[in-house]
Amino acid sequence: MLVESFGNDGLIFLIAFLLLCGIIAAKFSSRLGLPSLVLFIAVGMAVGSDGLGIIYFDNVEIAQLIGILALIIILFEGGLQAKWKTIRSVAAPSISLATAGVFFTALITGSAVYLILDVTWLEALLFGAIVGSTDAAAVFATLKERNIKAKMGATLEAESGTNDPMAVFLTIMFIELIISDDSSLWMLIPSFFWQMGVGLVLGLAIGKLAYKAINKINLESSGLYPILAISFAFVTYSAASFIDASGFLAVYVAALVIGNSELTYRYSIFQFNEGVAWTAQIMMFIILGLLAFPEQVFQLSNIVAGLLISLVLIFIARPIAVFLSTIRMKYTFKEKLFISWAGLRGAVPIVLATFPIVAGIEGAEEFFNIIFFVVLTSALIQGATISNVASRLGLMGPVKDTPHHSIELISIAKANAEVVQFQTNRDNYVVGMKLHEIEFPTKSSIAAIVRGDELVTPYGDTEIKEGDFLYILVSKKYHSQLMKVLNKKKDQAK
């Protein structure tokens, strides 16, 4: 359809134009205090038929496919970046939020939908299930550059990375109950445990296989390693889907395993996936923006219904679900309030809203428009105020210092060595010491020190300071010894 309208050259230009608009939107999103997804969606709606009329797009199946592919990439990148040590500390509450939390949210929101809209109970609960989960794309993008406390960030990211199976299960379950007289709730429940359990096991297995393959296979070009890594993301999702397990959960778990393992060309893989994830995020939200027709989304009846449902979701359903899901867990009242407020809705509810349309359920288009409005409301109200809420609740962490530099000289697969990047903090024993005073392991050498924006040439008398990024060339055999030296705390010194 697009090729026929624009021709190949025009289509290529259009894709480039949309990506440039997305990049500009991402650049200004933080200055405007808005989540980038809002501006991406706005770009899609602006160039759509109800805006500038450049593109007419109403293919729900293609939008659904693009959304699923993009979510695979985004979940994979989020899992790669997550630190297992942090995730492990919040595993129990995150799993509780991802299962019981989604269920309670869907139930309470569905009850409100039944009272607000002229629908059946099953249709109301279907609506609640669709908006019941937080969105990985929205949460990852919103928290990435914000200095929220690590515990809060890890909880929200782990929840959003693992709650899709529950939302997908509930959505498909209610669709089947609506369209089929033969479906039974008791017959569908075991499939949930199958999806979660097998998805988890498959993610662990393929993740281990992936990092071993990445390290063992000797490829001709270093540029092939990031492609090999992301290929495993799609393999993982497909393998899980073939056996009716949760592909999204499997992808996130596999990425956690890969990202927390020793990898050849680690930084190239991370940087490549970050770029691909941004591209996927931009294109997904623009496509979803194209799929929504503003004249239909912003009808007065949809605005009124959407606002009422959003208020229930944000101020009643989500907080109750969070407090019930974290009973007897080590979270303060303020932390629970923040987790409640930071439960952003995004691409997942919009993608799930296409499922009833594809299934041919009557009134599904109206559901889509209202859900689209609910997502926008969540992103605008919650996403734009996350930092302020965290600050008022005293949950801001140290300013994130993300390095915009990396050194990757050789592959450990070919030379059995690697360049380790390590940022010092004030508790590290090596801070304040000179290089010749530090007992580095055999076959290790400081390649460079980056201090702020300055590259410091390392000499024996060079003193290590707090916040320095150390780049150390070390033999794989002595990697663990090096990390013991670097991670040694001052209070551990004899």
C-alpha positions as CSV (number, residue, x, y, z in Angstrom):
1,M,0.0,0.0,0.0
2,L,2.8,2.4,0.9
3,V,5.0,1.3,-2.0
4,E,2.1,1.9,-4.4
5,S,1.5,5.4,-3.0
6,F,5.1,6.6,-2.9
7,G,7.2,4.3,-5.0
8,N,10.4,2.7,-3.7
9,D,12.4,5.9,-3.6
10,G,9.6,7.7,-1.9
11,L,9.1,5.0,0.7
12,I,12.9,5.0,1.5
13,F,12.7,8.8,2.0
14,L,9.6,8.4,4.1
15,I,11.3,5.9,6.4
16,A,14.3,8.2,6.7
17,F,12.0,11.1,7.5
18,L,10.1,9.3,10.2
19,L,13.4,8.1,11.8
20,L,14.8,11.7,11.8
21,C,11.5,13.0,13.3
22,G,11.8,10.3,16.0
23,I,15.4,11.2,16.8
24,I,14.5,14.9,17.1
25,A,11.6,14.0,19.3
26,A,13.9,11.9,21.6
27,K,16.3,14.9,21.7
28,F,13.6,17.3,22.9
29,S,11.6,14.9,25.1
30,S,13.7,15.4,28.2
31,R,13.7,19.2,27.7
32,L,9.9,19.2,27.5
33,G,9.6,16.8,30.4
34,L,7.7,14.3,28.4
35,P,8.4,10.6,27.7
36,S,9.7,10.1,24.2
37,L,7.0,7.7,23.4
38,V,4.4,10.5,23.5
39,L,6.3,12.4,20.9
40,F,6.9,9.3,18.7
41,I,3.1,8.7,18.8
42,A,2.5,12.3,18.0
43,V,4.7,12.1,14.9
44,G,2.7,9.1,13.7
45,M,-0.6,10.8,14.3
46,A,0.7,14.0,12.6
47,V,1.7,12.4,9.4
48,G,-1.4,10.1,9.3
49,S,-4.6,10.7,7.4
50,D,-6.2,12.8,10.1
51,G,-3.1,15.0,10.3
52,L,-1.0,16.0,7.3
53,G,-2.4,13.2,5.3
54,I,1.0,11.9,4.1
55,I,0.3,8.2,5.1
56,Y,-3.0,6.3,5.3
57,F,-2.4,3.2,7.4
58,D,-5.1,1.0,8.9
59,N,-3.6,-2.5,8.6
60,V,-4.0,-3.9,12.1
61,E,-2.2,-7.2,11.3
62,I,1.0,-5.4,10.1
63,A,0.9,-3.1,13.1
64,Q,0.6,-6.1,15.4
65,L,3.6,-7.8,13.8
66,I,5.7,-4.7,14.0
67,G,4.8,-4.2,17.6
68,I,5.7,-7.8,18.5
69,L,9.1,-7.6,16.7
70,A,9.9,-4.2,18.3
71,L,8.9,-5.5,21.8
72,I,11.3,-8.5,21.3
73,I,14.2,-6.2,20.5
74,I,13.3,-3.8,23.4
75,L,13.0,-6.6,26.0
76,F,16.2,-8.1,24.8
77,E,18.1,-4.8,25.1
78,G,16.6,-4.2,28.5
79,G,17.6,-7.6,29.7
80,L,21.2,-7.2,28.5
81,Q,21.5,-4.0,30.4
82,A,20.0,-5.3,33.7
83,K,22.4,-6.3,36.4
84,W,21.6,-9.7,37.8
85,K,22.8,-8.8,41.3
86,T,20.2,-6.0,41.4
87,I,17.4,-7.9,39.7
88,R,17.9,-10.9,42.1
89,S,17.4,-8.7,45.1
90,V,13.9,-7.7,43.8
91,A,12.9,-10.9,42.1
92,A,10.2,-11.9,44.5
93,P,8.3,-8.6,44.5
94,S,8.8,-8.2,40.8
95,I,7.3,-11.6,40.0
96,S,4.4,-10.9,42.4
97,L,3.7,-7.6,40.7
98,A,4.0,-9.3,37.3
99,T,1.4,-11.9,38.1
100,A,-0.9,-11.0,41.1
101,G,-0.4,-7.3,40.4
102,V,-1.6,-7.6,36.8
103,F,-4.5,-9.8,37.9
104,F,-5.7,-7.3,40.5
105,T,-5.2,-4.3,38.2
106,A,-7.3,-6.1,35.4
107,L,-10.0,-7.1,37.9
108,I,-10.4,-3.6,39.4
109,T,-10.1,-1.7,36.1
110,G,-12.5,-4.2,34.4
111,S,-15.1,-3.6,37.2
112,A,-14.8,0.2,36.5
113,V,-15.1,-0.4,32.7
114,Y,-18.3,-2.4,33.3
115,L,-19.8,0.6,35.1
116,I,-18.6,3.2,32.7
117,L,-19.1,1.5,29.3
118,D,-22.2,-0.4,28.0
119,V,-20.4,-3.8,27.8
120,T,-20.7,-7.3,29.2
121,W,-18.6,-8.5,32.2
122,L,-16.4,-10.5,29.9
123,E,-15.8,-7.6,27.6
124,A,-15.1,-5.3,30.6
125,L,-12.6,-7.8,32.0
126,L,-11.0,-8.1,28.6
127,F,-10.4,-4.3,28.6
128,G,-8.9,-4.6,32.1
129,A,-6.6,-7.4,31.0
130,I,-5.3,-5.3,28.0
131,V,-4.3,-2.4,30.2
132,G,-3.3,-4.5,33.2
133,S,0.4,-4.7,32.6
134,T,3.1,-2.0,32.7
135,D,5.0,-1.6,29.5
136,A,8.7,-2.5,29.1
137,A,9.3,0.0,26.3
138,A,7.8,2.9,28.2
139,V,9.4,2.0,31.6
140,F,12.9,1.3,30.1
141,A,12.9,4.5,28.1
142,T,11.5,6.7,30.9
143,L,13.9,5.4,33.6
144,K,17.0,5.1,31.4
145,E,18.2,8.7,31.9
146,R,16.6,9.3,35.3
147,N,18.5,8.9,38.5
148,I,15.9,6.9,40.4
149,K,17.2,4.7,43.2
150,A,18.6,1.4,41.9
151,K,16.1,-0.7,43.9
152,M,13.1,1.2,42.5
153,G,14.4,1.1,39.0
154,A,15.2,-2.6,39.2
155,T,11.8,-3.4,40.6
156,L,10.0,-1.5,37.8
157,E,12.1,-2.8,35.0
158,A,11.9,-6.4,36.2
159,E,8.2,-6.2,36.6
160,S,7.7,-4.6,33.1
161,G,10.0,-7.2,31.6
162,T,8.1,-10.2,33.0
163,N,4.5,-9.1,33.3
164,D,3.6,-9.4,29.6
165,P,2.9,-13.2,29.9
166,M,0.1,-12.5,32.4
167,A,-1.4,-9.8,30.3
168,V,-1.2,-11.8,27.1
169,F,-2.7,-14.8,28.9
170,L,-5.6,-12.9,30.4
171,T,-6.3,-11.1,27.1
172,I,-6.3,-14.3,25.0
173,M,-8.4,-16.1,27.7
174,F,-11.1,-13.5,27.7
175,I,-11.2,-13.3,23.9
176,E,-11.7,-17.1,23.8
177,L,-14.4,-17.0,26.4
178,I,-16.2,-14.3,24.4
179,I,-16.0,-15.9,20.9
180,S,-16.3,-19.6,21.9
181,D,-19.0,-21.3,23.8
182,D,-16.7,-24.3,24.4
183,S,-14.0,-22.5,26.2
184,S,-13.7,-23.1,30.0
185,L,-11.9,-21.0,32.5
186,W,-10.6,-24.1,34.3
187,M,-9.2,-25.5,31.1
188,L,-7.3,-22.3,30.3
189,I,-5.6,-21.8,33.7
190,P,-3.0,-24.6,33.3
191,S,-1.9,-23.0,30.1
192,F,-0.7,-20.0,32.1
193,F,1.6,-22.1,34.3
194,W,2.9,-23.8,31.1
195,Q,3.6,-20.4,29.5
196,M,5.4,-19.0,32.5
197,G,7.3,-22.2,33.5
198,V,8.4,-23.3,30.1
199,G,9.2,-19.7,29.0
200,L,11.5,-19.3,32.0
201,V,13.3,-22.6,31.5
202,L,13.6,-22.0,27.7
203,G,15.0,-18.5,28.3
204,L,17.6,-19.9,30.7
205,A,18.6,-22.7,28.3
206,I,18.9,-20.6,25.2
207,G,20.6,-17.8,27.1
208,K,23.4,-20.1,28.2
209,L,23.6,-21.6,24.7
210,A,23.8,-18.1,23.2
211,Y,26.7,-16.7,25.3
212,K,28.7,-19.9,24.8
213,A,28.1,-19.7,21.1
214,I,29.1,-16.0,21.0
215,N,32.3,-16.8,22.8
216,K,33.2,-20.0,21.0
217,I,32.4,-19.2,17.4
218,N,35.2,-17.5,15.5
219,L,33.6,-15.1,13.1
220,E,35.4,-13.3,10.3
221,S,34.2,-9.8,11.3
222,S,33.6,-8.3,14.7
223,G,30.4,-6.7,13.3
224,L,28.8,-10.1,13.1
225,Y,28.8,-10.7,16.9
226,P,26.0,-8.2,17.7
227,I,23.9,-9.6,14.9
228,L,24.5,-13.1,16.2
229,A,23.4,-12.0,19.7
230,I,20.2,-10.3,18.5
231,S,19.4,-13.4,16.3
232,F,19.2,-15.4,19.5
233,A,16.4,-13.0,20.7
234,F,14.2,-13.9,17.8
235,V,15.2,-17.6,18.0
236,T,14.1,-17.6,21.7
237,Y,10.8,-15.9,21.0
238,S,10.0,-18.2,18.1
239,A,11.0,-21.4,20.0
240,A,8.8,-20.4,22.9
241,S,5.9,-19.5,20.7
242,F,6.1,-22.8,18.8
243,I,5.3,-24.7,22.0
244,D,2.8,-22.1,23.3
245,A,5.1,-20.8,26.0
246,S,5.7,-17.1,26.7
247,G,8.1,-15.7,24.1
248,F,8.4,-12.3,25.8
249,L,9.4,-13.8,29.1
250,A,11.8,-16.2,27.4
251,V,13.5,-13.3,25.6
252,Y,13.9,-11.2,28.7
253,V,15.3,-14.2,30.7
254,A,17.7,-15.1,27.9
255,A,18.9,-11.5,27.7
256,L,19.6,-11.5,31.5
257,V,21.7,-14.6,31.1
258,I,23.6,-13.2,28.1
259,G,24.1,-9.7,29.6
260,N,25.5,-11.0,32.9
261,S,28.0,-13.4,31.3
262,E,31.5,-12.7,30.0
263,L,31.1,-11.9,26.3
264,T,33.5,-11.4,23.5
265,Y,32.9,-7.9,21.9
266,R,30.7,-7.1,24.8
267,Y,30.5,-3.3,24.3
268,S,29.9,-3.7,20.6
269,I,27.0,-6.0,21.3
270,F,25.5,-3.6,23.9
271,Q,25.9,-0.5,21.7
272,F,24.5,-2.2,18.7
273,N,21.4,-3.5,20.6
274,E,20.9,-0.1,22.2
275,G,20.8,1.5,18.7
276,V,18.5,-1.2,17.3
277,A,16.2,-0.9,20.4
278,W,15.9,2.9,19.8
279,T,15.1,2.3,16.2
280,A,12.5,-0.3,17.1
281,Q,10.9,1.9,19.7
282,I,10.7,4.9,17.3
283,M,9.2,2.9,14.5
284,M,6.8,1.0,16.7
285,F,5.3,4.0,18.4
286,I,5.1,5.9,15.1
287,I,3.3,3.0,13.5
288,L,0.9,2.8,16.4
289,G,0.3,6.5,16.1
290,L,-0.5,6.0,12.4
291,L,-2.9,3.2,13.3
292,A,-4.9,5.6,15.5
293,F,-7.2,8.2,13.8
294,P,-7.3,11.3,16.0
295,E,-10.9,12.1,14.9
296,Q,-12.0,8.8,16.4
297,V,-9.6,8.7,19.4
298,F,-10.5,12.2,20.6
299,Q,-14.3,11.9,20.3
300,L,-15.9,13.5,23.3
301,S,-17.4,10.1,24.4
302,N,-14.0,8.4,24.2
303,I,-12.3,11.3,26.1
304,V,-14.8,11.2,28.9
305,A,-14.7,7.4,29.2
306,G,-10.9,7.3,28.8
307,L,-10.3,9.9,31.5
308,L,-12.6,8.1,34.0
309,I,-10.9,4.7,33.3
310,S,-7.4,6.4,33.5
311,L,-8.2,7.9,36.8
312,V,-9.4,4.5,38.2
313,L,-6.3,2.8,36.7
314,I,-3.8,5.3,38.0
315,F,-5.3,6.2,41.4
316,I,-7.2,3.1,42.5
317,A,-6.4,-0.1,40.6
318,R,-2.6,0.2,40.3
319,P,-2.1,1.3,44.0
320,I,-4.3,-1.4,45.3
321,A,-2.6,-4.0,43.1
322,V,0.9,-2.8,44.3
323,F,0.0,-2.8,48.0
324,L,-1.6,-6.2,47.8
325,S,1.2,-7.7,45.7
326,T,3.9,-6.5,48.1
327,I,2.5,-7.4,51.4
328,R,5.2,-8.4,53.9
329,M,7.9,-7.4,51.4
330,K,10.7,-5.0,52.3
331,Y,9.2,-1.9,50.8
332,T,8.4,1.3,52.7
333,F,5.1,3.1,52.2
334,K,6.8,5.7,50.1
335,E,8.4,3.1,47.9
336,K,5.1,1.4,47.3
337,L,3.6,4.8,46.4
338,F,6.3,5.4,43.9
339,I,6.0,1.9,42.3
340,S,2.2,2.6,42.0
341,W,2.8,5.9,40.3
342,A,5.5,4.6,37.9
343,G,3.4,1.8,36.4
344,L,3.4,3.3,32.9
345,R,1.3,2.0,30.1
346,G,2.7,2.0,26.6
347,A,3.0,-0.2,23.5
348,V,1.9,-3.5,25.1
349,P,-1.7,-2.4,25.8
350,I,-1.9,-0.8,22.3
351,V,-0.6,-4.0,20.7
352,L,-2.9,-6.2,22.8
353,A,-5.8,-3.9,21.8
354,T,-5.3,-5.1,18.3
355,F,-6.0,-8.7,19.3
356,P,-9.8,-8.3,19.7
357,I,-9.9,-6.5,16.3
358,V,-8.1,-9.4,14.6
359,A,-10.4,-11.8,16.4
360,G,-13.4,-10.0,15.0
361,I,-15.0,-9.1,18.4
362,E,-17.8,-6.5,18.0
363,G,-17.0,-3.1,19.3
364,A,-13.2,-3.8,19.3
365,E,-12.4,-0.6,17.4
366,E,-14.0,1.4,20.1
367,F,-12.0,-0.4,22.7
368,F,-8.8,0.3,20.7
369,N,-9.5,4.1,20.6
370,I,-10.3,4.3,24.4
371,I,-7.2,2.1,25.3
372,F,-5.1,4.4,23.0
373,F,-6.4,7.4,25.0
374,V,-5.7,5.7,28.3
375,V,-2.1,5.0,27.3
376,L,-1.6,8.6,26.3
377,T,-3.0,9.8,29.5
378,S,-0.8,7.4,31.5
379,A,2.3,8.6,29.6
380,L,1.5,12.3,29.9
381,I,0.5,12.3,33.6
382,Q,2.7,9.6,35.1
383,G,5.7,9.6,32.7
384,A,6.1,13.4,32.8
385,T,6.1,13.5,36.6
386,I,8.2,10.4,37.6
387,S,11.3,12.4,38.6
388,N,9.3,15.0,40.6
389,V,7.4,12.2,42.4
390,A,10.6,10.3,43.2
391,S,12.2,13.5,44.4
392,R,9.3,14.4,46.7
393,L,9.3,10.9,48.1
394,G,13.1,11.0,48.7
395,L,13.8,8.2,46.2
396,M,16.3,9.8,43.9
397,G,19.6,8.0,43.5
398,P,23.1,9.3,42.5
399,V,23.4,11.0,39.2
400,K,23.9,8.4,36.5
401,D,27.3,8.7,34.8
402,T,27.0,6.7,31.6
403,P,30.3,6.5,29.7
404,H,30.1,7.6,26.1
405,H,33.4,6.0,25.4
406,S,34.6,2.4,25.1
407,I,37.8,0.6,24.3
408,E,37.6,-2.9,22.7
409,L,40.9,-3.9,21.3
410,I,40.7,-7.7,20.8
411,S,38.2,-10.5,21.2
412,I,38.6,-12.9,24.1
413,A,37.5,-15.6,21.6
414,K,40.6,-15.1,19.5
415,A,43.3,-14.0,21.9
416,N,41.9,-15.2,25.3
417,A,42.0,-11.6,26.6
418,E,39.7,-8.7,27.0
419,V,39.5,-5.1,28.0
420,V,37.6,-4.6,31.2
421,Q,35.7,-1.4,31.9
422,F,35.4,-0.4,35.6
423,Q,34.1,2.7,37.2
424,T,35.5,3.5,40.7
425,N,33.5,4.8,43.6
426,R,34.6,6.3,46.9
427,D,34.3,2.9,48.7
428,N,36.8,1.2,46.4
429,Y,40.2,0.4,48.0
430,V,42.1,1.4,44.9
431,V,40.7,5.0,45.1
432,G,43.5,7.3,46.3
433,M,46.2,4.8,45.5
434,K,48.9,5.1,42.8
435,L,49.1,2.5,40.1
436,H,52.4,1.1,41.2
437,E,50.9,0.6,44.7
438,I,48.1,-1.7,43.4
439,E,48.7,-5.4,43.2
440,F,47.2,-6.1,39.8
441,P,47.2,-9.8,38.8
442,T,49.7,-11.2,36.3
443,K,49.1,-10.4,32.6
444,S,47.0,-7.3,33.2
445,S,47.7,-3.7,32.2
446,I,45.9,-0.4,32.5
447,A,45.2,0.7,28.9
448,A,43.5,4.0,29.7
449,I,41.9,6.1,32.4
450,V,38.9,8.4,31.5
451,R,38.3,11.1,34.1
452,G,35.3,13.2,33.1
453,D,35.9,14.2,29.6
454,E,39.6,13.8,29.9
455,L,41.8,10.9,28.8
456,V,44.5,10.3,31.4
457,T,47.6,8.5,30.2
458,P,48.4,5.9,32.9
459,Y,51.9,5.9,34.6
460,G,53.1,4.3,37.7
461,D,52.6,7.5,39.7
462,T,49.1,8.1,38.4
463,E,46.6,8.3,41.2
464,I,43.2,6.6,40.9
465,K,40.3,9.0,41.8
466,E,36.7,8.5,42.5
467,G,34.5,8.2,39.4
468,D,37.4,7.2,37.1
469,F,36.7,4.8,34.3
470,L,39.5,2.3,34.2
471,Y,40.1,0.3,31.0
472,I,42.3,-2.7,31.8
473,L,43.6,-5.3,29.4
474,V,43.7,-8.7,31.1
475,S,44.0,-12.3,30.3
476,K,40.8,-14.2,30.6
477,K,42.5,-16.6,33.1
478,Y,43.1,-13.7,35.5
479,H,39.8,-11.9,35.0
480,S,38.3,-13.1,38.4
481,Q,41.5,-12.0,40.3
482,L,41.4,-8.6,38.7
483,M,37.7,-8.1,39.7
484,K,38.6,-9.0,43.3
485,V,41.2,-6.3,43.3
486,L,38.9,-3.7,41.8
487,N,35.9,-4.6,43.9
488,K,37.8,-4.7,47.2
489,K,36.4,-2.2,49.7
490,K,38.4,0.1,51.9
491,D,36.9,-1.4,55.1
492,Q,38.2,-4.8,53.9
493,A,41.8,-3.6,53.7
494,K,44.0,-5.1,56.4
